[in-house]
Amino acid sequence: MYTIALCDDESVQLRNLKSMLAVYQEQRPDCELEIECFRSAEALLCRVMEGDYEPDLFLLDIYLQEDEFGIETAGKLRDMGKKSQIVFITSSMDHALEAYRVQAAQYLVKPVEEEELFVVLDRLLEEKTKEQRRFLVLRANGSVSRVAVDRIVYCEAQGKSQKMYLEDGEELLLHMTMTEIFAKLSDYQEFVKVGASYIVNLEHIASLNAREAVMETEANIRLPRGSYQPLRERYFKYYCEKK
């Protein structure tokens, strides 16, 4: 599910954009869109300030009613901490530099062609999908947590419950087996099993020898017998392929 906010003071333009997005979704059945339309910057900002509305993508007209400008609206969204992608739609290229300053992803000139819009959407939604895949949703410490994969340093078996250590020192207690945890991490090549007790993120290994792996958090992981050589090989292979 992707949420898209359309903001334009021209009702015809809003209908056209919404119609094109409907065609886009029809041509891509795996892509579900939730679209909300706004006739003014004020209406859009009020909706965002409700607190629970943060679209994946804003499609903003540069020129809105009277003294409203899409660039200023985008600046306010950035000031509010919104990191969503922003695409400007306009009849002039006069504000291209300003669009860059608010980290706009694209600048489309009216009349917007369907094919041109679809190319932009494909690129931005693919980026969003990749970003979403870098998070895990886990039941930990008695609640549901959304954890960035990059923050995971290593996991350690502790009987019926396992512990996950994050880069900022946070620890999560997971009521899962190590096999279940590794199944969630197996799509990410930086994670490797070390014996039966550990799952290690190769990105966070500071040094490695025959006895232990020293993590960037200064945690020392004692290596089980026979695990050093395969871990060493995986470590070098991972960084060689990454380069």
CYANA upper distance limits for C-alpha pairs under 8 A (distance plus 0.5 A):
  1 MET  CA     31 CYS  CA      7.37
  1 MET  CA     32 GLU  CA      5.36
  1 MET  CA     33 LEU  CA      6.22
  1 MET  CA     34 GLU  CA      7.53
  2 TYR  CA     31 CYS  CA      8.18
  2 TYR  CA     32 GLU  CA      6.77
  2 TYR  CA     33 LEU  CA      5.43
  2 TYR  CA     34 GLU  CA      6.59
  2 TYR  CA     55 PRO  CA      8.03
  2 TYR  CA     56 ASP  CA      6.59
  2 TYR  CA    125 LEU  CA      8.37
  3 THR  CA     33 LEU  CA      6.31
  3 THR  CA     34 GLU  CA      5.13
  3 THR  CA     35 ILE  CA      6.39
  3 THR  CA     36 GLU  CA      8.42
  3 THR  CA     55 PRO  CA      5.29
  3 THR  CA     56 ASP  CA      5.81
  3 THR  CA     57 LEU  CA      7.15
  4 ILE  CA     33 LEU  CA      7.63
  4 ILE  CA     34 GLU  CA      6.68
  4 ILE  CA     35 ILE  CA      5.41
  4 ILE  CA     36 GLU  CA      6.98
  4 ILE  CA     55 PRO  CA      5.89
  4 ILE  CA     56 ASP  CA      6.52
  4 ILE  CA     57 LEU  CA      5.37
  4 ILE  CA     58 PHE  CA      6.39
  4 ILE  CA     59 LEU  CA      7.86
  5 ALA  CA     35 ILE  CA      6.45
  5 ALA  CA     36 GLU  CA      5.56
  5 ALA  CA     37 CYS  CA      6.46
  5 ALA  CA     38 PHE  CA      7.95
  5 ALA  CA     55 PRO  CA      6.74
  5 ALA  CA     57 LEU  CA      6.87
  5 ALA  CA     58 PHE  CA      5.37
  5 ALA  CA     59 LEU  CA      6.62
  6 LEU  CA     14 LEU  CA      7.45
  6 LEU  CA     17 LEU  CA      8.38
  6 LEU  CA     35 ILE  CA      7.86
  6 LEU  CA     36 GLU  CA      6.73
  6 LEU  CA     37 CYS  CA      5.25
  6 LEU  CA     38 PHE  CA      6.51
  6 LEU  CA     58 PHE  CA      6.69
  6 LEU  CA     59 LEU  CA      5.40
  6 LEU  CA     60 LEU  CA      6.70
  7 CYS  CA     14 LEU  CA      7.92
  7 CYS  CA     37 CYS  CA      6.50
  7 CYS  CA     38 PHE  CA      5.16
  7 CYS  CA     39 ARG  CA      6.31
  7 CYS  CA     40 SER  CA      6.93
  7 CYS  CA     41 ALA  CA      7.47
  7 CYS  CA     44 LEU  CA      7.65
  7 CYS  CA     58 PHE  CA      8.19
  7 CYS  CA     59 LEU  CA      6.75
  7 CYS  CA     60 LEU  CA      5.46
  7 CYS  CA     61 ASP  CA      6.78
  8 ASP  CA     13 GLN  CA      7.42
  8 ASP  CA     14 LEU  CA      6.69
  8 ASP  CA     38 PHE  CA      7.02
  8 ASP  CA     39 ARG  CA      5.77
  8 ASP  CA     40 SER  CA      6.97
  8 ASP  CA     60 LEU  CA      6.92
  8 ASP  CA     61 ASP  CA      5.77
  8 ASP  CA     64 LEU  CA      6.83
  9 ASP  CA     14 LEU  CA      8.49
  9 ASP  CA     38 PHE  CA      8.19
  9 ASP  CA     39 ARG  CA      5.00
  9 ASP  CA     40 SER  CA      6.24
  9 ASP  CA     61 ASP  CA      8.49
  9 ASP  CA     64 LEU  CA      6.03
  9 ASP  CA     65 GLN  CA      6.62
 10 GLU  CA     14 LEU  CA      6.92
 10 GLU  CA     39 ARG  CA      7.64
 11 SER  CA     15 ARG  CA      6.68
 11 SER  CA     39 ARG  CA      7.85
 12 VAL  CA     16 ASN  CA      6.69
 13 GLN  CA     17 LEU  CA      6.66
 14 LEU  CA     18 LYS  CA      6.56
 14 LEU  CA     37 CYS  CA      7.56
 15 ARG  CA     19 SER  CA      6.47
 16 ASN  CA     20 MET  CA      6.70
 17 LEU  CA     21 LEU  CA      6.68
 18 LYS  CA     22 ALA  CA      6.72
 18 LYS  CA     35 ILE  CA      8.15
 19 SER  CA     23 VAL  CA      6.95
 20 MET  CA     24 TYR  CA      6.65
 20 MET  CA    114 GLU  CA      6.82
 21 LEU  CA     25 GLN  CA      6.68
 22 ALA  CA     26 GLU  CA      6.66
 23 VAL  CA     27 GLN  CA      6.69
 24 TYR  CA     28 ARG  CA      6.81
 24 TYR  CA    118 PHE  CA      7.24
 25 GLN  CA     29 PRO  CA      6.54
 25 GLN  CA     31 CYS  CA      6.51
 25 GLN  CA     32 GLU  CA      7.03
 25 GLN  CA     33 LEU  CA      7.34
 38 PHE  CA     43 ALA  CA      6.70
 38 PHE  CA     44 LEU  CA      6.35
 39 ARG  CA     43 ALA  CA      7.54
 40 SER  CA     44 LEU  CA      6.99
 40 SER  CA     64 LEU  CA      7.24
 40 SER  CA     65 GLN  CA      7.43
 40 SER  CA     68 GLU  CA      8.45
 41 ALA  CA     45 LEU  CA      6.59
 41 ALA  CA     64 LEU  CA      7.88
 41 ALA  CA     68 GLU  CA      7.27
 41 ALA  CA     69 PHE  CA      8.33
 41 ALA  CA     70 GLY  CA      7.84
 41 ALA  CA     73 THR  CA      6.76
 42 GLU  CA     46 CYS  CA      6.55
 43 ALA  CA     47 ARG  CA      6.74
 44 LEU  CA     48 VAL  CA      6.79
 45 LEU  CA     49 MET  CA      6.53
 45 LEU  CA     73 THR  CA      8.16
 45 LEU  CA     77 LEU  CA      8.11
 46 CYS  CA     50 GLU  CA      7.03
 47 ARG  CA     51 GLY  CA      8.48
 47 ARG  CA     53 TYR  CA      7.31
 48 VAL  CA     52 ASP  CA      7.74
 48 VAL  CA     53 TYR  CA      5.66
 48 VAL  CA     54 GLU  CA      6.95
 49 MET  CA     53 TYR  CA      8.16
 54 GLU  CA     82 LYS  CA      7.63
 54 GLU  CA     84 SER  CA      7.75
 55 PRO  CA     84 SER  CA      7.02
 56 ASP  CA     84 SER  CA      5.67
 56 ASP  CA     85 GLN  CA      6.84
 56 ASP  CA    128 LYS  CA      8.19
 57 LEU  CA     84 SER  CA      6.07
 57 LEU  CA     85 GLN  CA      5.28
 57 LEU  CA     86 ILE  CA      6.30
 57 LEU  CA     87 VAL  CA      8.03
 58 PHE  CA     84 SER  CA      7.60
 58 PHE  CA     85 GLN  CA      6.77
 58 PHE  CA     86 ILE  CA      5.26
 58 PHE  CA     87 VAL  CA      6.65
 59 LEU  CA     86 ILE  CA      6.62
 59 LEU  CA     87 VAL  CA      5.44
 59 LEU  CA     88 PHE  CA      6.42
 59 LEU  CA     89 ILE  CA      7.44
 60 LEU  CA     70 GLY  CA      6.35
 60 LEU  CA     86 ILE  CA      7.79
 60 LEU  CA     87 VAL  CA      6.75
 60 LEU  CA     88 PHE  CA      5.39
 60 LEU  CA     89 ILE  CA      6.39
 61 ASP  CA     69 PHE  CA      8.32
 61 ASP  CA     70 GLY  CA      6.17
 61 ASP  CA     88 PHE  CA      6.16
 61 ASP  CA     89 ILE  CA      5.18
 61 ASP  CA     90 THR  CA      6.13
 62 ILE  CA     69 PHE  CA      6.03
 62 ILE  CA     70 GLY  CA      4.74
 62 ILE  CA     71 ILE  CA      6.75
 62 ILE  CA     88 PHE  CA      6.63
 62 ILE  CA     89 ILE  CA      6.63
 62 ILE  CA     90 THR  CA      5.83
 63 TYR  CA     68 GLU  CA      7.28
 63 TYR  CA     69 PHE  CA      5.61
 63 TYR  CA     70 GLY  CA      6.65
 63 TYR  CA     90 THR  CA      7.47
 64 LEU  CA     68 GLU  CA      5.55
 64 LEU  CA     69 PHE  CA      5.97
 64 LEU  CA     70 GLY  CA      7.20
 65 GLN  CA     69 PHE  CA      8.35
 68 GLU  CA     72 GLU  CA      8.02
 68 GLU  CA     73 THR  CA      8.35
 69 PHE  CA     73 THR  CA      6.94
 70 GLY  CA     74 ALA  CA      6.55
 70 GLY  CA     88 PHE  CA      7.95
 71 ILE  CA     75 GLY  CA      6.71
 71 ILE  CA     98 GLU  CA      7.40
 71 ILE  CA     99 ALA  CA      6.90
 71 ILE  CA    102 VAL  CA      7.94
 72 GLU  CA     76 LYS  CA      6.79
 73 THR  CA     77 LEU  CA      6.79
 74 ALA  CA     78 ARG  CA      6.75
 74 ALA  CA     86 ILE  CA      8.05
 74 ALA  CA    102 VAL  CA      6.96
 75 GLY  CA     79 ASP  CA      6.65
 75 GLY  CA    102 VAL  CA      6.38
 76 LYS  CA     80 MET  CA      6.70
 77 LEU  CA     81 GLY  CA      7.11
 77 LEU  CA     82 LYS  CA      5.96
 78 ARG  CA     82 LYS  CA      5.63
 78 ARG  CA     83 LYS  CA      7.17
 78 ARG  CA    102 VAL  CA      7.64
 85 GLN  CA    104 ALA  CA      7.26
 85 GLN  CA    105 ALA  CA      6.53
 85 GLN  CA    124 LEU  CA      8.06
 86 ILE  CA    103 GLN  CA      8.05
 86 ILE  CA    104 ALA  CA      5.42
 86 ILE  CA    105 ALA  CA      6.07
 86 ILE  CA    106 GLN  CA      7.61
 87 VAL  CA    104 ALA  CA      6.38
 87 VAL  CA    105 ALA  CA      6.11
 87 VAL  CA    106 GLN  CA      5.31
 87 VAL  CA    107 TYR  CA      6.37
 87 VAL  CA    108 LEU  CA      7.82
 88 PHE  CA     99 ALA  CA      8.14
 88 PHE  CA    104 ALA  CA      7.74
 88 PHE  CA    106 GLN  CA      6.88
 88 PHE  CA    107 TYR  CA      5.38
 88 PHE  CA    108 LEU  CA      6.56
 89 ILE  CA    107 TYR  CA      6.63
 89 ILE  CA    108 LEU  CA      5.32
 89 ILE  CA    109 VAL  CA      6.25
 89 ILE  CA    110 LYS  CA      7.09
 89 ILE  CA    112 VAL  CA      8.25
 90 THR  CA    107 TYR  CA      8.18
 90 THR  CA    108 LEU  CA      6.93
 90 THR  CA    109 VAL  CA      5.51
 90 THR  CA    110 LYS  CA      6.09
 91 SER  CA    109 VAL  CA      5.82
 91 SER  CA    110 LYS  CA      5.47
 91 SER  CA    111 PRO  CA      8.03
 92 SER  CA    109 VAL  CA      7.10
 93 MET  CA    109 VAL  CA      7.88
 95 HIS  CA     99 ALA  CA      6.68
 96 ALA  CA    100 TYR  CA      6.93
 96 ALA  CA    107 TYR  CA      7.74
 97 LEU  CA    101 ARG  CA      7.11
 98 GLU  CA    102 VAL  CA      7.28
 99 ALA  CA    103 GLN  CA      7.05
 99 ALA  CA    104 ALA  CA      5.94
 99 ALA  CA    107 TYR  CA      8.15
100 TYR  CA    104 ALA  CA      6.11
106 GLN  CA    120 VAL  CA      8.04
108 LEU  CA    112 VAL  CA      7.08
108 LEU  CA    117 LEU  CA      8.43
112 VAL  CA    116 GLU  CA      7.58
112 VAL  CA    117 LEU  CA      7.36
113 GLU  CA    117 LEU  CA      6.79
114 GLU  CA    118 PHE  CA      6.62
115 GLU  CA    119 VAL  CA      6.81
116 GLU  CA    120 VAL  CA      7.08
117 LEU  CA    121 LEU  CA      6.70
118 PHE  CA    122 ASP  CA      6.52
119 VAL  CA    123 ARG  CA      6.90
120 VAL  CA    124 LEU  CA      6.71
121 LEU  CA    125 LEU  CA      6.31
122 ASP  CA    126 GLU  CA      6.47
123 ARG  CA    127 GLU  CA      6.83
124 LEU  CA    128 LYS  CA      6.78
125 LEU  CA    129 THR  CA      6.57
126 GLU  CA    130 LYS  CA      6.78
127 GLU  CA    131 GLU  CA      6.73
128 LYS  CA    132 GLN  CA      6.66
129 THR  CA    133 ARG  CA      6.77
130 LYS  CA    134 ARG  CA      7.28
131 GLU  CA    135 PHE  CA      8.14
134 ARG  CA    148 ALA  CA      6.53
134 ARG  CA    149 VAL  CA      5.92
134 ARG  CA    150 ASP  CA      8.00
135 PHE  CA    146 ARG  CA      6.98
135 PHE  CA    147 VAL  CA      5.94
135 PHE  CA    148 ALA  CA      4.93
135 PHE  CA    149 VAL  CA      5.84
136 LEU  CA    146 ARG  CA      6.17
136 LEU  CA    147 VAL  CA      5.69
136 LEU  CA    148 ALA  CA      6.94
136 LEU  CA    149 VAL  CA      7.15
136 LEU  CA    184 LYS  CA      8.11
137 VAL  CA    144 VAL  CA      7.36
137 VAL  CA    145 SER  CA      6.18
137 VAL  CA    146 ARG  CA      5.02
137 VAL  CA    147 VAL  CA      6.80
138 LEU  CA    144 VAL  CA      6.13
138 LEU  CA    145 SER  CA      5.75
138 LEU  CA    146 ARG  CA      6.91
138 LEU  CA    147 VAL  CA      7.88
138 LEU  CA    174 LEU  CA      8.27
139 ARG  CA    143 SER  CA      6.06
139 ARG  CA    144 VAL  CA      4.92
139 ARG  CA    145 SER  CA      6.62
139 ARG  CA    174 LEU  CA      7.09
139 ARG  CA    175 HIS  CA      8.07
140 ALA  CA    144 VAL  CA      6.54
140 ALA  CA    145 SER  CA      6.90
140 ALA  CA    172 LEU  CA      6.17
140 ALA  CA    173 LEU  CA      5.88
140 ALA  CA    174 LEU  CA      5.51
140 ALA  CA    175 HIS  CA      7.79
141 ASN  CA    172 LEU  CA      6.58
141 ASN  CA    173 LEU  CA      5.90
141 ASN  CA    174 LEU  CA      7.54
147 VAL  CA    151 ARG  CA      7.86
147 VAL  CA    152 ILE  CA      8.49
148 ALA  CA    152 ILE  CA      7.78
151 ARG  CA    166 LEU  CA      5.75
151 ARG  CA    167 GLU  CA      5.71
151 ARG  CA    168 ASP  CA      8.22
152 ILE  CA    164 MET  CA      7.62
152 ILE  CA    165 TYR  CA      6.65
152 ILE  CA    166 LEU  CA      5.08
152 ILE  CA    167 GLU  CA      6.78
152 ILE  CA    201 ASN  CA      7.34
153 VAL  CA    164 MET  CA      8.24
153 VAL  CA    165 TYR  CA      6.16
153 VAL  CA    166 LEU  CA      5.79
153 VAL  CA    167 GLU  CA      6.32
153 VAL  CA    200 VAL  CA      6.94
153 VAL  CA    201 ASN  CA      5.86
153 VAL  CA    204 HIS  CA      6.29
153 VAL  CA    215 MET  CA      7.99
153 VAL  CA    217 THR  CA      8.47
154 TYR  CA    164 MET  CA      6.60
154 TYR  CA    165 TYR  CA      6.05
154 TYR  CA    166 LEU  CA      7.84
154 TYR  CA    198 TYR  CA      7.46
154 TYR  CA    199 ILE  CA      6.00
154 TYR  CA    200 VAL  CA      4.91
154 TYR  CA    201 ASN  CA      6.24
155 CYS  CA    162 GLN  CA      7.57
155 CYS  CA    163 LYS  CA      6.12
155 CYS  CA    164 MET  CA      4.85
155 CYS  CA    165 TYR  CA      6.61
155 CYS  CA    198 TYR  CA      6.02
155 CYS  CA    199 ILE  CA      5.53
155 CYS  CA    200 VAL  CA      7.05
156 GLU  CA    162 GLN  CA      6.35
156 GLU  CA    163 LYS  CA      5.77
156 GLU  CA    164 MET  CA      6.98
156 GLU  CA    197 SER  CA      6.08
156 GLU  CA    198 TYR  CA      5.27
156 GLU  CA    199 ILE  CA      7.26
157 ALA  CA    161 SER  CA      7.62
157 ALA  CA    162 GLN  CA      5.23
157 ALA  CA    163 LYS  CA      7.04
157 ALA  CA    178 MET  CA      7.09
157 ALA  CA    196 ALA  CA      8.22
157 ALA  CA    197 SER  CA      5.26
157 ALA  CA    198 TYR  CA      6.88
158 GLN  CA    162 GLN  CA      5.48
158 GLN  CA    163 LYS  CA      7.30
158 GLN  CA    197 SER  CA      8.46
160 LYS  CA    175 HIS  CA      7.31
160 LYS  CA    176 MET  CA      7.92
160 LYS  CA    177 THR  CA      7.65
161 SER  CA    173 LEU  CA      7.02
161 SER  CA    174 LEU  CA      6.08
161 SER  CA    175 HIS  CA      5.23
161 SER  CA    176 MET  CA      6.74
161 SER  CA    177 THR  CA      7.71
162 GLN  CA    173 LEU  CA      6.38
162 GLN  CA    174 LEU  CA      5.65
162 GLN  CA    175 HIS  CA      6.98
162 GLN  CA    176 MET  CA      7.11
162 GLN  CA    177 THR  CA      7.45
162 GLN  CA    178 MET  CA      7.55
163 LYS  CA    171 GLU  CA      7.19
163 LYS  CA    172 LEU  CA      6.14
163 LYS  CA    173 LEU  CA      5.23
163 LYS  CA    174 LEU  CA      6.49
164 MET  CA    171 GLU  CA      6.18
164 MET  CA    172 LEU  CA      5.52
164 MET  CA    173 LEU  CA      6.98
164 MET  CA    174 LEU  CA      7.76
165 TYR  CA    169 GLY  CA      7.22
165 TYR  CA    170 GLU  CA      6.67
165 TYR  CA    171 GLU  CA      5.25
165 TYR  CA    172 LEU  CA      7.06
166 LEU  CA    170 GLU  CA      5.74
166 LEU  CA    171 GLU  CA      6.68
167 GLU  CA    217 THR  CA      7.03
169 GLY  CA    217 THR  CA      8.06
176 MET  CA    180 GLU  CA      6.65
176 MET  CA    181 ILE  CA      7.16
177 THR  CA    181 ILE  CA      6.88
178 MET  CA    182 PHE  CA      6.56
178 MET  CA    196 ALA  CA      8.46
178 MET  CA    197 SER  CA      8.22
179 THR  CA    183 ALA  CA      6.67
180 GLU  CA    184 LYS  CA      7.16
181 ILE  CA    185 LEU  CA      7.03
182 PHE  CA    186 SER  CA      6.16
182 PHE  CA    193 LYS  CA      8.29
182 PHE  CA    199 ILE  CA      7.71
183 ALA  CA    187 ASP  CA      8.45
185 LEU  CA    191 PHE  CA      7.11
186 SER  CA    191 PHE  CA      7.35
189 GLN  CA    238 TYR  CA      8.02
190 GLU  CA    201 ASN  CA      5.95
190 GLU  CA    202 LEU  CA      5.64
190 GLU  CA    203 GLU  CA      6.93
190 GLU  CA    238 TYR  CA      7.54
191 PHE  CA    199 ILE  CA      7.04
191 PHE  CA    200 VAL  CA      6.04
191 PHE  CA    201 ASN  CA      5.11
191 PHE  CA    202 LEU  CA      6.69
192 VAL  CA    199 ILE  CA      6.07
192 VAL  CA    200 VAL  CA      5.96
192 VAL  CA    201 ASN  CA      7.19
192 VAL  CA    202 LEU  CA      7.88
192 VAL  CA    231 LEU  CA      8.27
192 VAL  CA    234 ARG  CA      8.48
193 LYS  CA    198 TYR  CA      6.40
193 LYS  CA    199 ILE  CA      4.95
193 LYS  CA    200 VAL  CA      6.87
194 VAL  CA    198 TYR  CA      5.56
194 VAL  CA    199 ILE  CA      6.33
194 VAL  CA    200 VAL  CA      7.41
194 VAL  CA    223 LEU  CA      7.74
194 VAL  CA    224 PRO  CA      8.00
194 VAL  CA    227 SER  CA      6.84
194 VAL  CA    231 LEU  CA      7.69
195 GLY  CA    223 LEU  CA      8.22
195 GLY  CA    224 PRO  CA      6.55
195 GLY  CA    227 SER  CA      6.95
201 ASN  CA    205 ILE  CA      7.58
202 LEU  CA    235 TYR  CA      6.83
202 LEU  CA    238 TYR  CA      8.45
204 HIS  CA    215 MET  CA      6.11
204 HIS  CA    216 GLU  CA      5.92
204 HIS  CA    217 THR  CA      8.42
205 ILE  CA    213 ALA  CA      7.16
205 ILE  CA    214 VAL  CA      6.50
205 ILE  CA    215 MET  CA      4.93
205 ILE  CA    216 GLU  CA      6.41
206 ALA  CA    213 ALA  CA      8.17
206 ALA  CA    214 VAL  CA      6.08
206 ALA  CA    215 MET  CA      5.53
206 ALA  CA    216 GLU  CA      5.56
207 SER  CA    213 ALA  CA      6.54
207 SER  CA    214 VAL  CA      5.71
207 SER  CA    215 MET  CA      7.49
208 LEU  CA    212 GLU  CA      6.66
208 LEU  CA    213 ALA  CA      5.05
208 LEU  CA    214 VAL  CA      6.70
208 LEU  CA    232 ARG  CA      8.09
209 ASN  CA    213 ALA  CA      6.93
209 ASN  CA    228 TYR  CA      7.83
210 ALA  CA    223 LEU  CA      7.84
210 ALA  CA    228 TYR  CA      5.99
210 ALA  CA    229 GLN  CA      8.39
211 ARG  CA    222 ARG  CA      6.56
211 ARG  CA    223 LEU  CA      6.05
211 ARG  CA    228 TYR  CA      8.00
212 GLU  CA    220 ASN  CA      6.86
212 GLU  CA    221 ILE  CA      5.81
212 GLU  CA    222 ARG  CA      4.99
212 GLU  CA    223 LEU  CA      5.53
213 ALA  CA    220 ASN  CA      6.37
213 ALA  CA    221 ILE  CA      5.65
213 ALA  CA    222 ARG  CA      7.20
213 ALA  CA    223 LEU  CA      7.46
214 VAL  CA    218 GLU  CA      6.55
214 VAL  CA    219 ALA  CA      6.39
214 VAL  CA    220 ASN  CA      5.18
214 VAL  CA    221 ILE  CA      6.88
215 MET  CA    219 ALA  CA      5.78
215 MET  CA    220 ASN  CA      6.88
215 MET  CA    221 ILE  CA      8.30
223 LEU  CA    227 SER  CA      6.69
223 LEU  CA    228 TYR  CA      6.97
224 PRO  CA    228 TYR  CA      8.18
226 GLY  CA    230 PRO  CA      8.42
227 SER  CA    231 LEU  CA      6.61
228 TYR  CA    232 ARG  CA      6.44
229 GLN  CA    233 GLU  CA      6.71
230 PRO  CA    234 ARG  CA      6.66
231 LEU  CA    235 TYR  CA      6.52
232 ARG  CA    236 PHE  CA      6.84
233 GLU  CA    237 LYS  CA      6.49
234 ARG  CA    238 TYR  CA      6.40
235 TYR  CA    239 TYR  CA      7.01
236 PHE  CA    240 CYS  CA      6.53
237 LYS  CA    241 GLU  CA      6.59
238 TYR  CA    242 LYS  CA      6.57
239 TYR  CA    243 LYS  CA      6.75
